[in-house]
Amino acid sequence: PSMFLQYIVVNPKYKSQGYGKEIFTKFFSSPRKHTGGVSPRDVFAYVDRNNFYSQKLFLDFGFSLDAANSQFFKAGAILPEIQKRIQNQNAPNA
């Protein structure tokens, strides 16, 4: 199954303070908890072309951006890749 993220909103006052990353990490670490027991394989969203904070967040979590139209990027990723990135981010530095 696929998942489509419609909105992830962080108050502009708190941008660049790690809250978006924390939301992604909590959500994607255990997606079944938030999706009625279904674990999606593919995850999609639309990202505003002018929202550079969101673009960076999605790219950091393994999404690729496709310039499908003029206002938004189509973002897509595979859940195991997202979870792998989360594990790598949380791994202690060797």
Beta strands, then each sheet from edge to edge (+ up, - down):
strand 1: 2-5
strand 2: 42-48
strand 3: 64-66
strand 4: 72-78
sheet 1: 1+ 2+ 4- 3+
end
